[in-house]
Amino acid sequence: MSSDIADAVLALPPYAGISYRGLRPQDGLPPTLFMSTRAMPTTRDVRVAAGVDGVSAVVVFLNRTARDVSPVLEGGSGEVALMPGAAYHAVGRTRDEASGLDVLAVEELLHEGTQAPAPDWPFEGAKIAELVSEALATPWPEGRRAPDAVEAGRYVGPMPVVAAPRPGGGTEAGDQG
């Protein structure tokens, strides 16, 4: 990423909303407690993350410091960038029976002293599952097409993360599902 783009992204306000990333079986699930090692693209539209062939799971990111980068990308893509060093912990896992997808919800943990807006998401696992299920069942609006596999592929695949230290020391081994 060029420094001009990186500066533009960092100048954007924090995004305290939900974003998604699709995973294939070979990608494995992230550890229960993890930290991103570099910026990671996610999408505000679960249908984009889930719509790529081979996707078996969707990670629901409950963000506090991510950036909605749509304003600096062409076409208002709905892309949300997770920041390097952002820490997340798993808060729920379910299966969306209609789509057959596993759904893993992860909430961002704030580093001490980090200022972030109040979150804009439901706090109960059942409501998150319901939100995902309803979104997956929603057809694309007339005149708007689903992204092609190359475009949507940005929001699918292994996550650049490492197991984060647990409070009191050690790391969480991780679920390689």
Backbone as a chain_set.jsonl record, in Angstrom:
{"seq": "MSSDIADAVLALPPYAGISYRGLRPQDGLPPTLFMSTRAMPTTRDVRVAAGVDGVSAVVVFLNRTARDVSPVLEGGSGEVALMPGAAYHAVGRTRDEASGLDVLAVEELLHEGTQAPAPDWPFEGAKIAELVSEALATPWPEGRRAPDAVEAGRYVGPMPVVAAPRPGGGTEAGDQG", "coords": {"N": [[0.858, -1.17, 0.0], [0.632, 2.154, -0.926], [2.16, 5.041, 0.588], [0.557, 7.336, 0.462], [-2.055, 6.311, 0.162], [-2.212, 4.789, 2.479], [-2.012, 6.824, 4.4], [-4.387, 8.191, 3.809], [-6.296, 6.259, 4.485], [-5.802, 5.944, 7.249], [-6.575, 8.448, 8.093], [-9.278, 8.356, 8.012], [-12.369, 8.123, 9.88], [-12.762, 5.951, 12.775], [-14.435, 2.826, 12.323], [-17.147, 1.561, 13.779], [-18.676, -0.845, 13.395], [-20.19, -3.706, 11.773], [-18.417, -6.151, 9.884], [-17.409, -8.566, 7.341], [-15.758, -11.706, 6.542], [-15.067, -14.345, 4.374], [-14.356, -17.848, 4.727], [-12.668, -20.734, 3.53], [-12.68, -24.352, 3.827], [-9.948, -25.191, 3.973], [-8.705, -22.95, 4.958], [-8.995, -22.774, 7.693], [-10.157, -21.935, 11.01], [-9.835, -18.866, 12.875], [-7.685, -18.393, 15.793], [-9.095, -18.457, 19.133], [-8.563, -16.102, 20.469], [-7.094, -13.486, 18.933], [-4.737, -11.534, 16.927], [-4.482, -9.177, 14.331], [-2.013, -9.233, 11.791], [-1.455, -7.614, 9.725], [-3.009, -5.11, 7.622], [-6.331, -6.016, 6.823], [-8.637, -6.855, 4.357], [-12.151, -6.638, 4.587], [-15.72, -7.003, 4.174], [-18.719, -5.021, 4.177], [-20.965, -6.355, 3.428], [-22.378, -9.358, 3.911], [-23.197, -11.153, 1.959], [-21.379, -10.856, -0.083], [-18.961, -11.852, 0.997], [-19.768, -14.474, 1.499], [-20.496, -15.439, -0.939], [-18.622, -16.611, -2.651], [-17.365, -19.408, -4.406], [-16.879, -22.402, -2.593], [-16.72, -21.346, -0.043], [-17.119, -21.975, 3.349], [-17.485, -20.981, 5.822], [-18.223, -17.985, 7.631], [-16.724, -15.172, 8.983], [-17.765, -12.928, 11.369], [-17.052, -9.752, 12.02], [-16.989, -7.699, 14.764], [-16.422, -4.627, 14.918], [-14.313, -1.954, 16.19], [-12.194, -0.187, 15.701], [-11.655, -0.383, 13.031], [-11.537, 0.667, 9.54], [-13.795, 2.144, 7.322], [-13.22, 1.935, 4.109], [-14.409, 2.658, 1.78], [-14.789, 5.389, 0.874], [-12.268, 6.032, -0.226], [-11.847, 4.275, -2.231], [-12.593, 3.266, -5.584], [-15.939, 3.248, -6.767], [-17.329, 2.879, -4.358], [-17.077, 0.536, -2.63], [-17.822, -0.829, -0.235], [-15.916, -1.846, 1.37], [-14.169, -2.693, 4.324], [-11.411, -2.028, 6.234], [-9.488, -3.899, 8.404], [-7.382, -3.0, 11.016], [-3.79, -3.279, 11.306], [-2.548, -5.053, 14.101], [-4.903, -5.001, 15.506], [-6.911, -6.522, 17.964], [-8.924, -9.387, 18.516], [-11.588, -11.361, 19.911], [-13.264, -14.496, 20.086], [-16.773, -14.582, 20.237], [-18.989, -16.036, 19.76], [-20.417, -18.849, 18.046], [-22.139, -20.323, 15.407], [-24.426, -22.052, 13.22], [-25.666, -21.31, 10.084], [-28.476, -22.55, 8.986], [-29.971, -22.34, 6.612], [-28.154, -21.505, 4.619], [-26.068, -23.2, 5.071], [-23.689, -22.416, 6.16], [-21.018, -22.034, 8.515], [-20.908, -19.741, 11.169], [-18.914, -17.454, 12.678], [-18.599, -15.247, 15.25], [-16.638, -12.484, 16.114], [-15.298, -10.22, 18.432], [-13.868, -7.004, 18.586], [-11.211, -6.125, 20.703], [-10.246, -3.44, 22.699], [-7.113, -1.817, 22.838], [-5.364, -0.701, 25.72], [-6.031, 2.631, 26.497], [-6.933, 3.282, 23.959], [-9.064, 5.176, 21.958], [-12.358, 4.932, 20.819], [-15.364, 4.878, 18.847], [-18.694, 4.278, 20.184], [-19.954, 0.987, 19.916], [-21.836, -0.247, 17.085], [-23.721, -2.518, 16.895], [-25.629, -5.568, 17.369], [-25.646, -7.046, 20.625], [-26.159, -9.621, 21.435], [-25.61, -13.064, 20.777], [-27.603, -14.543, 19.422], [-29.0, -12.56, 18.091], [-27.062, -11.605, 16.347], [-26.666, -13.885, 14.754], [-29.212, -14.014, 13.609], [-29.257, -11.606, 12.174], [-27.25, -12.139, 10.258], [-28.361, -14.368, 8.943], [-30.74, -13.257, 7.86], [-29.614, -11.323, 6.143], [-28.177, -12.942, 4.352], [-30.281, -14.163, 3.054], [-31.435, -12.142, 1.64], [-32.23, -10.889, -1.507], [-30.208, -9.534, -4.216], [-30.507, -6.066, -4.925], [-32.648, -4.841, -7.537], [-31.077, -4.183, -10.565], [-28.577, -4.155, -9.479], [-25.72, -6.095, -9.412], [-24.366, -9.176, -8.149], [-21.043, -9.209, -6.846], [-18.281, -10.198, -8.943], [-16.3, -13.245, -8.877], [-13.563, -12.655, -8.695], [-13.477, -10.021, -7.723], [-14.937, -10.328, -5.287], [-13.289, -12.146, -4.092], [-11.318, -10.861, -2.62], [-12.269, -10.762, -0.091], [-12.198, -13.198, 1.042], [-10.532, -16.024, 2.366], [-7.426, -17.129, 3.93], [-6.722, -15.692, 7.112], [-4.615, -13.028, 8.039], [-3.33, -13.449, 10.855], [-2.238, -13.803, 14.287], [-2.077, -15.842, 17.214], [-3.171, -14.203, 20.073], [-1.731, -12.836, 23.076], [-3.007, -14.02, 26.147], [-4.808, -12.465, 28.832], [-2.811, -12.344, 31.672], [-0.833, -13.916, 30.645], [0.656, -16.296, 28.286], [-0.735, -17.896, 25.28], [-3.619, -18.309, 23.198], [-4.388, -21.388, 21.844], [-5.978, -21.997, 19.544], [-8.588, -22.711, 17.199], [-8.612, -24.893, 14.732], [-10.59, -25.802, 13.102]], "CA": [[0.0, 0.0, 0.0], [1.446, 3.36, -0.981], [2.006, 5.842, 1.804], [-0.577, 8.249, 0.287], [-3.275, 5.559, 0.444], [-2.189, 4.45, 3.91], [-2.348, 8.048, 5.135], [-5.813, 8.468, 3.588], [-7.059, 5.278, 5.273], [-5.649, 6.268, 8.668], [-7.273, 9.694, 8.362], [-10.717, 8.083, 8.093], [-12.81, 7.866, 11.261], [-12.936, 4.534, 13.108], [-15.71, 2.204, 11.941], [-17.614, 0.705, 14.875], [-19.778, -1.606, 12.831], [-19.956, -5.106, 11.43], [-17.91, -6.522, 8.562], [-17.373, -10.021, 7.164], [-14.744, -12.35, 5.71], [-15.377, -15.745, 4.139], [-13.267, -18.821, 4.866], [-12.834, -22.062, 2.951], [-12.229, -25.345, 4.825], [-8.481, -25.239, 4.105], [-8.218, -21.737, 5.635], [-9.056, -22.942, 9.139], [-10.736, -20.841, 11.787], [-8.813, -18.157, 13.648], [-7.637, -18.713, 17.225], [-10.151, -17.852, 19.942], [-8.076, -14.76, 20.763], [-6.076, -13.269, 17.898], [-4.368, -10.178, 16.552], [-4.153, -9.079, 12.909], [-0.602, -8.913, 11.583], [-1.412, -6.578, 8.697], [-4.357, -4.672, 7.246], [-7.082, -7.123, 6.237], [-9.895, -6.403, 3.776], [-13.414, -7.307, 4.893], [-16.807, -6.332, 3.478], [-19.919, -4.758, 4.971], [-22.058, -7.173, 2.906], [-22.089, -10.782, 4.123], [-23.43, -11.882, 0.712], [-20.139, -10.802, -0.86], [-18.012, -12.788, 1.616], [-20.298, -15.835, 1.452], [-20.882, -15.81, -2.291], [-17.522, -17.178, -3.433], [-17.375, -20.872, -4.375], [-16.041, -23.08, -1.613], [-16.792, -20.733, 1.29], [-17.846, -22.835, 4.292], [-17.663, -20.247, 7.069], [-18.129, -16.53, 7.566], [-16.342, -14.524, 10.228], [-18.476, -11.67, 11.592], [-16.186, -8.887, 12.819], [-17.634, -6.622, 15.508], [-15.275, -3.714, 14.885], [-14.277, -0.686, 16.929], [-11.168, 0.715, 15.163], [-11.465, -0.621, 11.6], [-11.843, 1.845, 8.719], [-14.597, 1.96, 6.114], [-12.357, 2.543, 3.097], [-15.193, 2.951, 0.568], [-14.562, 6.733, 0.329], [-10.998, 6.172, -0.953], [-11.817, 3.283, -3.301], [-13.56, 3.524, -6.655], [-17.175, 2.487, -6.775], [-17.952, 2.714, -3.046], [-17.06, -0.923, -2.551], [-18.283, -1.439, 1.01], [-14.775, -2.498, 2.01], [-13.755, -2.257, 5.648], [-10.054, -2.512, 6.511], [-9.106, -4.144, 9.791], [-6.071, -2.406, 11.21], [-2.745, -4.139, 11.875], [-2.462, -5.001, 15.557], [-6.228, -5.084, 16.137], [-7.11, -7.792, 18.67], [-10.31, -9.866, 18.525], [-11.829, -12.626, 20.602], [-14.49, -15.156, 19.652], [-17.892, -14.377, 21.157], [-20.083, -16.943, 19.437], [-20.317, -19.638, 16.828], [-23.402, -20.968, 15.088], [-24.536, -22.509, 11.837], [-26.834, -20.808, 9.372], [-29.007, -23.748, 8.35], [-30.44, -22.053, 5.257], [-27.013, -21.421, 3.699], [-25.098, -24.241, 5.391], [-22.424, -21.798, 6.563], [-20.67, -21.796, 9.912], [-20.8, -18.304, 11.416], [-18.102, -17.177, 13.859], [-18.593, -13.826, 15.607], [-15.465, -12.071, 16.88], [-15.408, -8.828, 18.872], [-12.591, -6.321, 18.744], [-10.823, -5.678, 22.036], [-9.482, -2.203, 22.6], [-5.868, -1.708, 23.585], [-5.455, 0.306, 26.766], [-5.845, 3.999, 26.045], [-7.481, 3.492, 22.618], [-10.363, 5.828, 21.881], [-13.148, 4.399, 19.708], [-16.786, 5.177, 19.009], [-19.531, 3.216, 20.742], [-20.258, 0.008, 18.866], [-23.135, -0.204, 16.419], [-24.085, -3.89, 16.553], [-26.365, -6.244, 18.444], [-24.713, -7.672, 21.55], [-26.498, -11.013, 21.725], [-25.255, -13.988, 19.707], [-28.784, -14.919, 18.639], [-29.336, -11.435, 17.199], [-26.041, -11.584, 15.298], [-27.003, -14.99, 13.855], [-30.42, -13.62, 12.89], [-28.834, -10.567, 11.244], [-26.528, -12.796, 9.163], [-29.318, -15.199, 8.215], [-31.602, -12.37, 7.076], [-28.822, -10.701, 5.078], [-27.882, -13.96, 3.34], [-31.519, -14.476, 2.334], [-31.893, -10.953, 0.921], [-31.738, -10.857, -2.894], [-29.556, -8.297, -4.649], [-31.49, -5.107, -5.449], [-32.761, -4.807, -8.992], [-30.085, -3.312, -11.181], [-27.255, -4.342, -8.867], [-25.298, -7.477, -9.549], [-23.429, -9.695, -7.153], [-19.661, -9.049, -7.319], [-17.711, -11.4, -9.537], [-15.443, -14.011, -7.962], [-12.276, -11.972, -8.492], [-13.738, -8.887, -6.832], [-15.329, -10.832, -3.968], [-12.183, -12.941, -3.549], [-10.55, -10.057, -1.65], [-12.89, -10.898, 1.224], [-12.205, -14.628, 1.333], [-9.212, -16.645, 2.443], [-6.756, -17.155, 5.232], [-6.627, -14.413, 7.8], [-3.266, -12.749, 8.535], [-3.451, -13.257, 12.307], [-1.48, -14.652, 15.215], [-2.728, -15.99, 18.518], [-2.84, -13.07, 20.934], [-1.5, -13.19, 24.473], [-4.16, -13.966, 27.049], [-4.517, -11.74, 30.078], [-2.127, -13.223, 32.62], [0.25, -14.632, 29.973], [0.344, -17.415, 27.4], [-1.537, -17.605, 24.1], [-4.718, -19.234, 22.921], [-3.913, -22.293, 20.799], [-6.742, -21.768, 18.323], [-9.444, -23.733, 16.647], [-8.272, -25.042, 13.318], [-11.813, -26.361, 12.592]], "C": [[0.899, 1.225, 0.0], [1.189, 4.198, 0.259], [0.856, 6.828, 1.684], [-1.889, 7.546, 0.627], [-3.339, 5.217, 1.926], [-2.552, 5.666, 4.752], [-3.833, 8.379, 5.007], [-6.679, 7.53, 4.42], [-6.991, 5.633, 6.759], [-6.364, 7.558, 9.054], [-8.79, 9.494, 8.466], [-11.113, 7.833, 9.542], [-12.925, 6.367, 11.528], [-14.346, 4.068, 12.749], [-16.101, 1.233, 13.048], [-18.853, -0.048, 14.415], [-19.337, -3.014, 12.487], [-19.355, -5.215, 10.04], [-17.691, -8.031, 8.546], [-16.183, -10.455, 6.314], [-15.126, -13.82, 5.591], [-14.142, -16.616, 4.291], [-13.648, -20.113, 4.162], [-12.326, -23.068, 3.979], [-10.714, -25.353, 5.034], [-7.909, -24.007, 4.811], [-8.157, -21.907, 7.144], [-9.691, -21.729, 9.806], [-9.634, -20.138, 12.569], [-8.78, -18.658, 15.09], [-8.762, -17.988, 17.968], [-9.83, -16.4, 20.291], [-6.935, -14.498, 19.786], [-5.854, -11.795, 17.627], [-4.005, -10.18, 15.072], [-2.689, -8.638, 12.768], [-0.402, -7.868, 10.489], [-2.846, -6.149, 8.403], [-5.058, -5.825, 6.53], [-8.394, -6.59, 5.657], [-11.069, -7.28, 4.207], [-14.5, -6.508, 4.169], [-17.981, -6.091, 4.418], [-21.075, -5.665, 4.561], [-21.707, -8.66, 3.019], [-22.302, -11.588, 2.85], [-22.189, -11.888, -0.168], [-19.148, -11.827, -0.313], [-18.462, -14.234, 1.471], [-20.526, -16.339, 0.035], [-19.804, -16.404, -3.163], [-17.555, -18.704, -3.292], [-16.415, -21.413, -3.326], [-16.074, -22.491, -0.222], [-17.66, -21.615, 2.183], [-18.133, -22.126, 5.607], [-17.547, -18.752, 6.794], [-17.749, -16.028, 8.947], [-17.054, -13.171, 10.27], [-17.597, -10.846, 12.529], [-17.026, -7.783, 13.451], [-16.526, -5.608, 15.794], [-15.455, -2.495, 15.772], [-13.303, 0.305, 16.276], [-10.878, 0.482, 13.684], [-11.773, 0.666, 10.843], [-12.699, 1.416, 7.531], [-13.835, 2.687, 5.017], [-13.095, 2.841, 1.797], [-14.919, 4.353, 0.011], [-13.26, 6.877, -0.466], [-10.838, 5.136, -2.058], [-12.867, 3.631, -4.345], [-14.8, 2.673, -6.461], [-17.832, 2.275, -5.431], [-18.14, 1.261, -2.693], [-17.689, -1.554, -1.313], [-17.161, -2.139, 1.747], [-14.454, -1.842, 3.341], [-12.384, -2.866, 5.901], [-9.874, -2.688, 8.008], [-7.676, -3.673, 9.938], [-5.048, -3.418, 11.73], [-2.692, -3.964, 13.386], [-3.802, -5.047, 16.257], [-6.404, -6.475, 16.742], [-8.607, -8.119, 18.722], [-10.401, -11.123, 19.363], [-13.178, -13.167, 20.156], [-15.576, -14.964, 20.698], [-19.075, -15.287, 20.84], [-19.85, -17.662, 18.124], [-21.643, -20.361, 16.635], [-23.354, -21.454, 13.651], [-25.806, -21.911, 11.253], [-27.369, -21.97, 8.537], [-29.426, -23.51, 6.904], [-29.298, -22.054, 4.239], [-26.015, -22.556, 3.903], [-23.754, -23.707, 5.849], [-22.253, -21.795, 8.077], [-20.461, -20.294, 10.052], [-20.062, -18.117, 12.741], [-18.1, -15.679, 14.099], [-17.383, -13.537, 16.478], [-15.583, -10.58, 17.186], [-14.027, -8.234, 19.065], [-12.404, -5.882, 20.188], [-9.997, -4.411, 21.875], [-8.21, -2.293, 23.426], [-6.027, -0.585, 24.601], [-5.162, 1.693, 26.191], [-6.41, 4.291, 24.66], [-8.865, 4.128, 22.712], [-11.093, 5.278, 20.657], [-14.604, 4.751, 19.937], [-17.522, 3.998, 19.634], [-19.902, 2.252, 19.617], [-21.684, 0.137, 18.341], [-23.479, -1.624, 15.941], [-24.889, -4.501, 17.681], [-25.397, -7.009, 19.332], [-24.994, -9.141, 21.81], [-26.2, -11.887, 20.521], [-26.428, -14.351, 18.824], [-29.159, -13.802, 17.665], [-28.32, -11.321, 16.067], [-26.348, -12.679, 14.281], [-28.222, -14.642, 13.002], [-30.097, -12.57, 11.828], [-28.154, -11.184, 10.024], [-27.495, -13.601, 8.309], [-30.224, -14.36, 7.323], [-30.849, -11.746, 5.909], [-28.509, -11.704, 3.97], [-29.106, -14.278, 2.481], [-32.031, -13.307, 1.493], [-31.344, -10.959, -0.502], [-31.054, -9.524, -3.197], [-30.615, -7.36, -5.195], [-31.497, -5.124, -6.979], [-31.769, -3.788, -9.544], [-28.702, -3.42, -10.574], [-26.901, -5.817, -8.937], [-24.405, -7.881, -8.377], [-22.016, -9.494, -7.697], [-19.161, -10.338, -7.96], [-16.712, -12.023, -8.571], [-14.112, -13.314, -7.693], [-12.442, -10.821, -7.512], [-14.038, -9.365, -5.411], [-14.203, -11.613, -3.302], [-11.296, -12.181, -2.579], [-11.011, -10.317, -0.221], [-13.016, -12.356, 1.655], [-10.769, -15.097, 1.457], [-8.599, -16.545, 3.81], [-6.615, -15.758, 5.811], [-5.201, -14.207, 8.321], [-3.307, -12.406, 10.026], [-2.48, -14.164, 13.046], [-2.285, -14.757, 16.496], [-2.247, -14.853, 19.413], [-2.57, -13.553, 22.35], [-2.784, -13.073, 25.28], [-3.801, -13.098, 28.247], [-3.898, -12.719, 31.072], [-1.046, -14.072, 31.969], [-0.242, -15.78, 29.128], [-0.446, -16.954, 26.192], [-2.615, -18.653, 23.956], [-4.301, -20.082, 21.732], [-4.678, -22.111, 19.488], [-7.497, -22.975, 17.853], [-9.141, -23.823, 15.159], [-9.345, -25.786, 12.559], [-11.675, -27.122, 11.39]], "O": [[1.815, 1.334, 0.816], [0.144, 4.085, 0.899], [0.223, 7.143, 2.691], [-2.741, 8.12, 1.304], [-4.39, 5.338, 2.555], [-3.314, 5.552, 5.712], [-4.465, 8.797, 5.977], [-7.682, 7.954, 4.994], [-8.011, 5.622, 7.447], [-6.722, 7.742, 10.217], [-9.5, 10.372, 8.955], [-10.294, 7.384, 10.343], [-13.163, 5.593, 10.6], [-15.314, 4.82, 12.859], [-15.456, 0.201, 13.231], [-19.936, 0.101, 14.981], [-18.251, -3.454, 12.864], [-19.726, -4.475, 9.129], [-17.772, -8.694, 9.58], [-15.669, -9.698, 5.49], [-15.468, -14.463, 6.584], [-13.023, -16.182, 4.018], [-14.805, -20.533, 4.192], [-11.615, -22.688, 4.909], [-10.25, -25.507, 6.164], [-6.748, -24.019, 5.219], [-7.352, -21.254, 7.808], [-9.75, -20.642, 9.23], [-8.613, -20.747, 12.89], [-9.738, -19.276, 15.556], [-9.31, -17.008, 17.464], [-10.732, -15.569, 20.395], [-5.924, -15.2, 19.805], [-6.64, -10.934, 18.022], [-3.302, -11.076, 14.605], [-2.201, -7.792, 13.517], [0.685, -7.307, 10.344], [-3.792, -6.767, 8.892], [-4.445, -6.527, 5.725], [-9.174, -5.953, 6.365], [-10.982, -8.508, 4.19], [-14.218, -5.447, 3.61], [-18.211, -6.866, 5.346], [-22.073, -5.739, 5.277], [-20.838, -9.153, 2.3], [-21.651, -12.617, 2.668], [-21.973, -12.836, -0.922], [-18.56, -12.59, -1.08], [-17.629, -15.129, 1.332], [-20.727, -17.536, -0.174], [-20.061, -16.682, -4.335], [-17.75, -19.227, -2.195], [-15.286, -20.941, -3.192], [-15.51, -23.076, 0.703], [-18.787, -21.959, 1.827], [-18.927, -22.606, 6.415], [-16.871, -18.319, 5.861], [-18.358, -16.399, 9.95], [-16.96, -12.375, 9.336], [-17.419, -11.202, 13.694], [-17.693, -7.023, 12.749], [-15.796, -5.721, 16.778], [-16.57, -2.064, 16.064], [-13.556, 1.51, 16.291], [-9.954, 1.083, 13.136], [-12.22, 1.646, 11.439], [-12.378, 0.457, 6.828], [-13.803, 3.918, 4.994], [-12.471, 3.236, 0.812], [-14.823, 4.508, -1.206], [-13.162, 7.77, -1.307], [-9.819, 5.113, -2.747], [-13.902, 4.219, -4.029], [-14.718, 1.519, -6.042], [-18.821, 1.546, -5.357], [-19.266, 0.812, -2.479], [-18.058, -2.728, -1.354], [-17.412, -2.938, 2.649], [-14.464, -0.619, 3.476], [-12.211, -4.08, 5.796], [-10.078, -1.755, 8.786], [-6.846, -3.925, 9.065], [-5.395, -4.312, 12.502], [-2.781, -2.843, 13.887], [-3.848, -5.124, 17.484], [-6.085, -7.481, 16.108], [-9.44, -7.241, 18.944], [-9.426, -11.859, 19.512], [-14.11, -12.411, 19.885], [-15.344, -15.155, 21.892], [-20.059, -15.303, 21.58], [-19.183, -17.158, 17.22], [-22.197, -20.935, 17.573], [-22.351, -21.281, 12.958], [-26.88, -21.994, 11.849], [-26.789, -22.329, 7.512], [-29.253, -24.388, 6.059], [-29.46, -22.548, 3.123], [-25.21, -22.845, 3.018], [-22.78, -24.457, 5.92], [-23.208, -21.583, 8.824], [-19.903, -19.652, 9.162], [-20.526, -18.564, 13.79], [-17.647, -14.917, 13.245], [-17.124, -14.241, 17.454], [-15.922, -9.781, 16.313], [-13.133, -8.866, 19.628], [-13.316, -5.341, 20.813], [-9.138, -4.336, 20.996], [-8.219, -2.776, 24.558], [-6.754, 0.377, 24.355], [-4.17, 1.893, 25.49], [-6.373, 5.44, 24.22], [-9.725, 3.663, 23.46], [-10.508, 5.172, 19.579], [-15.039, 4.907, 21.078], [-17.037, 2.867, 19.616], [-20.137, 2.678, 18.487], [-22.597, 0.565, 19.046], [-23.522, -1.892, 14.741], [-24.847, -4.022, 18.814], [-24.419, -7.567, 18.835], [-24.141, -9.84, 22.356], [-26.492, -11.514, 19.384], [-26.278, -14.459, 17.607], [-29.586, -14.071, 16.542], [-28.685, -10.975, 14.943], [-26.297, -12.434, 13.076], [-28.255, -14.944, 11.809], [-30.607, -12.639, 10.71], [-28.443, -10.803, 8.89], [-27.453, -13.522, 7.082], [-30.452, -14.708, 6.165], [-31.385, -11.649, 4.806], [-28.566, -11.364, 2.788], [-28.969, -14.623, 1.308], [-32.969, -13.474, 0.713], [-30.131, -11.026, -0.695], [-31.291, -8.521, -2.523], [-31.541, -7.812, -5.868], [-30.479, -5.388, -7.619], [-31.653, -2.672, -9.037], [-27.75, -2.84, -11.095], [-27.697, -6.677, -8.563], [-23.784, -7.047, -7.717], [-21.812, -9.601, -8.906], [-19.566, -11.434, -7.571], [-16.327, -11.41, -7.575], [-13.593, -13.38, -6.579], [-11.647, -10.663, -6.585], [-13.457, -8.865, -4.448], [-14.169, -11.728, -2.077], [-10.586, -12.801, -1.786], [-10.259, -10.122, 0.735], [-13.828, -12.701, 2.513], [-9.89, -14.624, 0.737], [-9.169, -15.959, 4.73], [-6.417, -14.779, 5.091], [-4.639, -15.093, 8.964], [-3.317, -11.236, 10.408], [-1.975, -15.149, 12.506], [-3.075, -13.872, 16.823], [-1.05, -14.581, 19.493], [-3.12, -14.569, 22.777], [-3.553, -12.127, 25.105], [-2.635, -13.005, 28.631], [-4.427, -13.811, 31.278], [-0.401, -14.869, 32.65], [-1.397, -16.194, 29.226], [-0.791, -15.778, 26.077], [-2.529, -19.743, 24.521], [-3.897, -19.537, 20.705], [-4.063, -22.077, 18.422], [-7.095, -24.116, 18.083], [-9.408, -22.878, 14.417], [-9.078, -26.346, 11.496], [-12.663, -27.643, 10.872]]}, "num_chains": 1, "name": "protein.A"}
